[in-house]
Amino acid sequence: MTERHIVIDVRLEAQPGKAEELARLMSETQRLSQVEDGCIVYRFTADLDQSGIFHAFEIWADEQAIRAHAAGAAFREFARQLPTLGCVVGSTWRAGVLEPFTLKPSSGNGA
């Protein structure tokens, strides 16, 4: 049986002067969330090109796991503090089967 997962990708922007505080909050949220039942991947990263921009990338086993996460202490605390530190500026999600992906090296001839 092929498993279906839910992938969530969120873009966040820190309020001016609040990037370090937001990073600390994200670090704590990540630490607590990635051990929750049904969590496969839970990562916050800083954007390499834009200061104060962060990305959250999550993979969950199913909708039940996401609902439990949203009701849990880590996410509730994150949601409580976020408005004073930053905001969500975009998000996407997708549900379905995840397939392995292997990056194939370029042949060098532009093909």
N, C-alpha and C positions, 0 to 999 in steps of 0.2 A: 504494500500500500504506500502510495506517495503522500508525503505530508505537505499540507498547506501551511504557510506561515504568513504573518503580517509584518510588513516593512514600513517603518515610519521615518521620514527625513524632515527635520525641522531646522529653519534658519532663524537665529536670534541675533539681536543687536543690543549691545550694552548702552546704557545711558551714559552721557559724557562723564568721564572720571570714575565710572563704576565697573570697568572691565575686570579689574582684579577681584573685586567682591563677587561679581557674577561668576567668575572662574572658580572661586572657592565654593560657592553654592553648587555649581554644576559638578564639581569634583565630589562633593559629599553626596549629592543626589545619585551620581553614577555609582559610587561605591555601594550605596544601599540598594539601588535598583537592580544592579546586575546579578544579585544573588536571589532575586524573587523567583518564585515558581513560574515557569513558562517563559522566562527571559532567556533569549539566546544570545543577543548582542545588545549592549546599552553603552553608547559612547558619546561623549561630547568632545569636540575638537575645535581648535581656533582656526579661523580662515587664514590661509597663508598670504593672501593678497590684500585683505582689508582688516585693519586694526579695529577691534571692538565687535567684530562679527564672529559668531560661533555657530557650530552645526551640531545637532543631535541626530544620531543614527541609531535606530532601534530595530531589532527583529524579535518578534514574539511568537510563541507557539500557536496561539489562537486568541480569539476575541475575549474569552473568559480571563486569560492572563492579563490582557490590557486593562480590562475593567477592574480587576483586583489591584493592579498597579495604580490606576487612577484614584482608587479609594484608599490606598495605603498612605502611611505617614510620610514617606520620602517624597512622593509626588505632591501631596497636599502642602508640605512645607515649601517645596520648590515653587508651586503656584502662588503661595501666600507672599513669598519674598520677591518674585520676579518683577512685579510692577514697579518697585522702587529701584531695581537694578538694570532692567532692560525690557525688551519686548520681543514677541514672536513676529517676524516679518514675512514668513512664508512657511508652508508645510505641504507635504505630500505623503500619501500612503498607498500601499498596494497589498492586496491579499492574493495569494496563489502559491503555486509550487515553485520553490527555488531550485535552480539547476546549477551544477558546478560550472565555473567559467575559467578557462585557461587562456591567458593572453598569449597569442602566437607572435613570435618575433617577425619583424618586417623582413621581407626578402631583399630589401635594399634597392629594388628597382621601381619603387613607387606603386607597385601593385598590391 
